[in-house]
Amino acid sequence: MTVVTLRHRADACAGAGLPPVRAQAAVKPVHGLIERMIATLGLWAERHRQRRCLATLDAHLLRDLDIDPIDASREANKPFWRA
């Protein structure tokens, strides 16, 4: 009888696990991380596209936009991960 009681308590503790709320909370940071990674990749792709376009502008167009050609060249040559 004592053994049955101990097993019953052991089974109750082993089967308790985490409540569903905690299990879902553990998934949210991973989901948020994936969303932030996708957003970062999108930002990097947009920077790369804009800098490629900036590199194609001639001095006349840069003057129209009031951008110094040296500054434009410096910005166009930055790696996409740098702001």
Secondary structure as UniProt FT lines:
FT   HELIX           2..16
FT   HELIX           20..56
FT   HELIX           59..64
FT   TURN            65..66
FT   HELIX           69..76
FT   TURN            80..81
//
